[in-house]
């Protein structure tokens, strides 16, 4: 009985080729999935510009409201319920912990 030394190499080579083929098939399948994903951006520049102008026209500080609240505080007529204060503090704590 004679044992061929190259027989094991051939099998290992075939196994490597099969594994290599499976990897390349998986890679091409993954690449195929990526190519099917699409993103569409709005090309309606006029609408975007209109919305931007609307946002920019709103003042960051509503001066009338600030003035009215300041007057109420100075006059001593500004009333806040304790529950409102507690709710605002808790909401602020949650907002900071989430950020």
C-alpha atoms as one frame of an Amber mdcrd trajectory, in Angstrom:
protein
   0.000   0.000   0.000   1.319   3.400  -0.915   0.266   6.736   0.667   0.398
   9.754  -1.566   1.823  12.768   0.298   0.154  15.320  -1.964  -3.359  13.974
  -1.341  -3.819  15.967   1.890  -2.556  19.146   0.259  -5.044  18.804  -2.538
  -7.915  18.395  -0.099  -6.781  21.323   1.993  -6.436  23.441  -1.135  -9.928
  22.462  -2.257 -11.320  23.312   1.192  -9.590  26.694   1.087 -10.991  27.351
  -2.386 -14.494  26.423  -1.220 -14.192  28.691   1.837 -12.801  31.459  -0.324
 -15.693  31.065  -2.753 -18.219  31.196   0.089 -16.602  34.366   1.447 -16.658
  36.074  -1.938 -20.298  35.043  -2.477 -21.219  36.483   0.928 -19.304  39.661
   0.171 -21.008  40.086  -3.184 -24.382  39.426  -1.538 -23.645  42.079   1.077
 -22.524  44.485  -1.616 -25.735  43.742  -3.506 -27.770  44.643  -0.437 -25.901
  47.918  -0.037 -26.510  48.910  -3.622 -30.269  48.478  -3.189 -30.368  51.079
  -0.387 -31.154  54.519  -1.696 -31.571  57.999  -0.308 -33.568  60.727  -1.929
 -33.028  64.373  -1.105 -35.522  67.091  -1.781 -34.697  69.154  -4.813 -37.358
  71.733  -4.003 -34.911  74.519  -3.202 -37.622  77.190  -3.261 -39.585  75.389
  -0.513 -36.465  74.926   1.592 -35.567  78.605   1.168 -39.102  79.656   2.148
 -38.989  77.559   5.328 -35.559  78.931   6.182 -36.832  82.499   5.843 -39.792
  81.699   8.105 -37.532  80.264  10.780 -35.151  83.204  10.579 -38.029  85.711
  10.853 -39.056  84.406  14.282 -37.099  86.255  16.958 -35.033  84.111  19.289
 -36.266  86.131  22.283 -39.926  87.104  22.371 -39.393  90.565  23.796 -43.088
  91.298  24.405 -43.513  88.168  26.514 -40.287  88.794  28.424 -41.368  92.392
  29.130 -44.800  91.290  30.353 -43.302  88.642  32.657 -40.719  91.117  33.979
 -43.464  93.622  34.761 -45.524  90.952  36.574 -42.496  89.959  38.674 -41.715
  93.603  39.543 -45.355  94.270  40.424 -45.559  91.120  42.558 -48.438  89.730
  40.501 -46.507  86.830  38.959 -47.879  83.637  40.514 -46.471  80.156  39.969
 -47.979  77.004  41.435 -45.482  74.832  43.347 -46.457  71.871  41.146 -45.403
  73.830  38.050 -42.025  74.568  39.592 -41.519  70.925  40.572 -42.548  69.701
  37.111 -40.151  72.138  35.439 -37.258  71.088  37.693 -37.878  67.387  37.064
 -38.213  67.911  33.307 -34.921  69.828  33.284 -33.165  67.074  35.245 -34.382
  64.427  32.792 -33.380  66.562  29.807 -29.849  66.993  31.156 -29.421  63.318
  32.022 -30.560  62.289  28.532 -28.067  64.616  26.849
